Amino acid sequence: MQFGFSIPGVILLAMLFIPNIAWGRHQPEGYAEVSRNENRVLLALERAGQVATTCAAVIFVCPRGFSMPWLLWLVAAFALMLLYEAAWARYFKGGGRLIDMYAPLGPIPIPLASLPVAAFALLGIWCQSPITLVASAVLGVGHIGIHLGHLRELSAPSS
């Protein structure tokens, strides 16, 4: 783990933030109702994980740089983020319906929640930062937990 300014971390964050900003401007119908029922503990973990992951992604660099085999971890992180972008493209192309946010991408469940968490965990491995790994784990518990709750609520039979 080494301090510095991480260009790969900033690029991954841009890949994360750009579709989320677009989504925030055009939230799907029904999202406000679903989000009202979010577990407060999961929400607190998500927010703490978001802040910690964002900071860690920017300030930790790989002490071995872009040498093999460490570079493979970074390539894998970017591959997951490219899948994340594909999931967003599918969502927006499909009309941006709420239920579509939670549709699996092949074998990957809730890809809009799980892929970025996994990508930032791989970034933590690449930069050999336990802080980044813990931050992404906290983010994962909160963010994935919240999205699983949304999916459960949307899938429940209406009464």
C-alpha positions as CSV (number, residue, x, y, z in Angstrom):
1,M,0.0,0.0,0.0
2,Q,1.4,3.3,-1.1
3,F,0.0,6.8,-1.0
4,G,-0.3,8.8,-4.2
5,F,-2.8,9.9,-6.8
6,S,-4.3,6.9,-8.6
7,I,-5.3,7.6,-12.2
8,P,-6.8,4.1,-12.5
9,G,-8.8,4.7,-9.4
10,V,-10.1,8.0,-10.8
11,I,-11.0,6.3,-14.1
12,L,-12.9,3.6,-12.3
13,L,-14.8,6.2,-10.3
14,A,-15.7,8.1,-13.5
15,M,-17.0,4.8,-15.0
16,L,-19.1,4.5,-11.8
17,F,-20.3,8.1,-11.5
18,I,-21.2,8.9,-15.1
19,P,-24.1,6.4,-15.5
20,N,-25.3,7.1,-12.0
21,I,-25.5,10.8,-12.7
22,A,-27.6,10.0,-15.8
23,W,-29.8,7.7,-13.8
24,G,-30.2,10.3,-11.0
25,R,-31.6,12.8,-13.6
26,H,-34.1,10.2,-14.9
27,Q,-34.9,7.9,-11.9
28,P,-37.4,5.2,-12.8
29,E,-41.0,5.5,-11.7
30,G,-41.5,3.8,-8.3
31,Y,-38.0,4.2,-7.1
32,A,-38.9,6.8,-4.4
33,E,-41.4,4.4,-2.9
34,V,-39.0,1.4,-2.9
35,S,-36.2,3.5,-1.4
36,R,-38.4,4.7,1.5
37,N,-38.2,1.1,2.9
38,E,-34.4,0.8,2.9
39,N,-32.9,-0.7,6.0
40,R,-31.2,2.2,7.9
41,V,-28.2,0.0,9.0
42,L,-27.6,-1.0,5.4
43,L,-28.0,2.6,4.3
44,A,-25.4,3.8,6.8
45,L,-23.0,1.0,5.7
46,E,-23.6,1.9,2.1
47,R,-22.9,5.6,2.7
48,A,-19.8,4.9,4.8
49,G,-18.5,2.5,2.1
50,Q,-19.1,5.0,-0.7
51,V,-17.1,7.7,1.0
52,A,-14.3,5.3,2.1
53,T,-14.1,3.5,-1.3
54,T,-14.1,6.8,-3.2
55,C,-11.2,8.2,-1.0
56,A,-9.3,5.0,-1.1
57,A,-9.6,4.6,-4.9
58,V,-8.0,8.0,-5.4
59,I,-5.2,8.0,-2.8
60,F,-3.7,4.5,-2.9
61,V,-1.5,3.4,-5.8
62,C,0.1,0.1,-6.5
63,P,3.7,0.0,-5.1
64,R,4.7,-2.3,-8.0
65,G,3.1,-0.1,-10.6
66,F,1.9,-1.9,-13.7
67,S,4.2,-4.9,-13.5
68,M,3.0,-8.5,-13.9
69,P,1.2,-10.2,-12.3
70,W,-0.2,-7.2,-10.4
71,L,-1.4,-5.7,-13.6
72,L,-3.9,-8.6,-14.1
73,W,-5.8,-7.5,-11.0
74,L,-6.2,-4.0,-12.5
75,V,-7.2,-5.5,-15.9
76,A,-9.8,-7.6,-14.1
77,A,-11.2,-4.6,-12.2
78,F,-11.6,-2.7,-15.5
79,A,-13.2,-5.8,-17.1
80,L,-15.8,-5.8,-14.4
81,M,-16.5,-2.1,-14.8
82,L,-16.9,-2.6,-18.6
83,L,-19.6,-5.2,-17.7
84,Y,-21.1,-2.7,-15.4
85,E,-21.2,-0.2,-18.2
86,A,-22.9,-2.9,-20.4
87,A,-25.5,-3.4,-17.7
88,W,-26.3,0.3,-17.6
89,A,-26.5,0.4,-21.4
90,R,-29.0,-2.4,-21.3
91,Y,-31.0,-0.7,-18.6
92,F,-31.1,2.7,-20.5
93,K,-31.8,1.0,-23.9
94,G,-34.6,-1.0,-22.3
95,G,-36.5,2.1,-21.3
96,G,-35.2,2.5,-17.8
97,R,-37.9,0.5,-15.9
98,L,-37.3,0.0,-12.2
99,I,-37.4,-3.8,-12.3
100,D,-34.7,-3.7,-15.0
101,M,-32.2,-2.3,-12.6
102,Y,-32.1,-5.6,-10.8
103,A,-32.0,-7.9,-13.8
104,P,-29.1,-10.3,-13.9
105,L,-26.4,-10.0,-16.5
106,G,-25.9,-13.6,-17.5
107,P,-24.8,-15.3,-14.3
108,I,-24.1,-12.1,-12.4
109,P,-26.9,-11.2,-10.0
110,I,-27.9,-7.5,-9.5
111,P,-25.0,-6.3,-11.7
112,L,-25.6,-2.6,-11.1
113,A,-24.8,-3.2,-7.4
114,S,-22.4,-6.2,-7.4
115,L,-20.0,-5.4,-10.3
116,P,-18.6,-2.1,-9.0
117,V,-18.2,-3.5,-5.5
118,A,-16.2,-6.4,-7.0
119,A,-14.2,-4.0,-9.2
120,F,-13.1,-1.8,-6.3
121,A,-12.2,-4.9,-4.3
122,L,-9.9,-5.9,-7.2
123,L,-8.5,-2.4,-7.2
124,G,-7.7,-2.9,-3.6
125,I,-5.9,-6.1,-4.4
126,W,-4.0,-4.4,-7.2
127,C,-2.8,-1.5,-4.9
128,Q,-2.3,-3.9,-2.0
129,S,-4.5,-1.8,0.2
130,P,-6.4,-3.5,3.1
131,I,-8.2,-0.2,3.6
132,T,-9.6,-0.3,0.0
133,L,-10.6,-3.9,0.5
134,V,-12.4,-3.2,3.8
135,A,-14.0,-0.1,2.3
136,S,-15.3,-2.1,-0.7
137,A,-16.6,-4.8,1.7
138,V,-18.5,-2.3,3.8
139,L,-19.9,-0.8,0.6
140,G,-20.8,-4.3,-0.6
141,V,-22.8,-5.2,2.5
142,G,-24.7,-1.9,2.4
143,H,-25.2,-1.4,-1.4
144,I,-25.9,-5.0,-2.4
145,G,-28.0,-5.5,0.7
146,I,-30.2,-2.5,-0.2
147,H,-30.6,-3.7,-3.8
148,L,-31.5,-7.2,-2.7
149,G,-34.2,-5.6,-0.5
150,H,-35.5,-3.6,-3.4
151,L,-35.6,-6.7,-5.6
152,R,-37.4,-8.7,-2.9
153,E,-39.9,-5.9,-2.5
154,L,-40.5,-5.6,-6.2
155,S,-40.8,-9.4,-6.6
156,A,-43.3,-9.8,-3.7
157,P,-46.8,-10.5,-4.8
158,S,-49.0,-7.4,-4.4
159,S,-51.9,-7.5,-1.9
